[in-house]
Amino acid sequence: MTQSKTPPRRRFLHRASGLILGTGIAALSTGVARANTPDNTPENTPDSGPGNPPNARSLSFHHTHTGENISLVYAMGSEVLPQAQLALNRFLRDHYSGSVGTIDPQLFGLLFSLRRELETDTPFQVISGYRSPATNTRLRNTRGGGVAKHSLHMDGMAIDIRLPGVALADLRDAATSLKIGGVGFYQQEDFVHV
């Protein structure tokens, strides 16, 4: 899979203007929602490098089921931008039913910290984000009980991911080292659940 390289100046202009790439949403509103995340971004991470405000927090994803991509500044410091929240809710929707749930902003903080821990700005590959109760029940009935009855996916508090270029065990270990919630390791299915 090849990824296009956006020229640094264009990347700067998109990030600095607060545009949400890949969704068509033009500008971020001034209201904010709180995320319970640490605000100690190192000076030279991909998210705080040249051209980004020092407290900008960005995430990038490729959805393996829908083929969609998104890259956006989701927060300034610990303040989640409402339009980014809406865009991520839509992007991480139940890919079986199209149902959109609310993703917990703390999950974004965990993913931001995980990417920082691994020193990469490679987009996460999303296997599953939000899951509606109906989809969860169907998967429980068709996958031999491998899906939790009260899955945190239904509450927007879990995501199944992998990260190209990072061994699955390394992704698991990095997630575990953060000590933020539980971590599931699904080697056969090729993803980590956080």
Residue pairs with C-beta under 8 A, 6 or more apart in sequence:
1 164
3 123
6 14
8 50
8 51
9 51
11 51
12 50
12 51
12 52
14 21
15 51
15 52
15 56
15 58
15 73
16 51
16 52
16 53
17 27
18 27
18 28
18 73
18 81
19 25
19 26
19 27
19 72
20 28
20 70
20 72
20 73
20 83
20 84
20 87
21 70
21 71
21 72
22 68
22 69
22 70
22 71
22 72
23 70
23 72
23 87
23 90
23 91
25 83
25 86
25 87
27 83
28 73
28 81
28 82
28 83
28 84
29 81
29 82
29 83
31 82
32 76
32 79
32 80
32 81
32 82
33 79
33 80
33 82
33 85
33 105
34 78
34 79
34 80
34 105
35 75
35 78
35 79
35 80
35 105
35 106
35 108
35 109
36 78
36 105
36 106
36 109
37 57
37 75
37 78
37 105
37 106
37 108
37 109
37 110
37 112
37 113
38 109
38 113
39 55
39 77
39 78
41 47
41 48
41 54
41 55
41 57
41 116
42 48
42 116
43 54
45 116
45 119
46 58
46 115
46 120
46 121
47 56
47 57
47 58
47 112
47 115
47 116
47 121
48 54
48 55
48 56
52 58
52 73
53 76
55 76
55 77
56 73
56 75
56 76
57 73
57 74
57 75
57 76
57 77
57 108
57 109
57 112
58 71
58 72
58 73
58 74
58 112
58 121
59 71
59 72
59 74
59 88
59 108
59 111
59 112
59 115
59 124
60 69
60 70
60 71
60 72
60 121
60 122
60 123
60 124
61 69
61 70
61 71
61 91
61 92
61 123
61 124
61 125
61 126
62 68
62 69
62 123
62 124
62 125
62 126
63 69
63 91
63 92
63 95
63 125
63 126
63 129
64 125
64 126
64 127
65 95
65 126
65 127
66 95
68 91
69 123
70 87
70 88
70 91
71 123
72 84
72 87
72 88
73 81
73 84
74 80
74 81
74 84
74 85
74 88
74 108
74 112
75 81
75 84
75 105
75 108
75 109
75 112
78 109
80 105
80 108
85 102
85 103
85 105
88 103
88 108
89 100
89 101
89 102
89 103
89 130
89 156
90 100
91 126
91 129
92 103
92 126
92 129
92 130
92 156
92 159
93 99
93 100
93 101
93 129
93 130
94 100
94 101
94 129
94 130
94 131
94 132
94 135
95 128
95 129
96 131
96 132
96 135
96 138
97 132
97 134
97 135
99 130
99 132
99 135
100 130
101 130
101 131
101 132
101 154
101 155
101 156
102 156
103 129
103 130
103 156
104 155
104 156
104 157
106 157
106 180
107 156
107 157
107 158
107 159
107 194
109 180
110 175
110 178
110 180
110 181
110 194
111 124
111 159
111 161
111 194
113 178
113 180
114 171
114 174
114 175
114 178
114 194
115 121
115 122
115 124
115 163
117 174
117 177
117 178
118 163
118 166
118 170
118 171
118 174
120 163
120 165
120 166
122 163
122 164
122 165
122 166
123 164
124 161
124 162
124 163
125 161
125 162
125 163
125 164
126 159
126 160
126 161
127 160
127 161
127 162
127 189
127 191
128 153
128 159
128 160
129 153
129 156
129 159
129 160
130 153
130 154
130 156
131 139
131 151
131 153
131 154
132 154
133 154
136 147
136 149
136 151
136 153
136 154
139 147
140 147
140 148
140 149
151 158
152 158
153 159
153 160
157 181
158 193
158 194
159 193
159 194
160 186
160 191
160 192
160 193
161 171
161 191
161 192
161 194
162 168
162 171
162 190
162 191
162 192
163 171
166 174
168 185
168 187
168 190
168 191
168 192
169 185
169 187
171 192
172 183
172 185
172 192
175 183
175 192
175 194
176 183
181 194
182 193
182 194
183 192
183 193
183 194
184 192
184 193
184 194
185 192
185 193
186 192
186 193
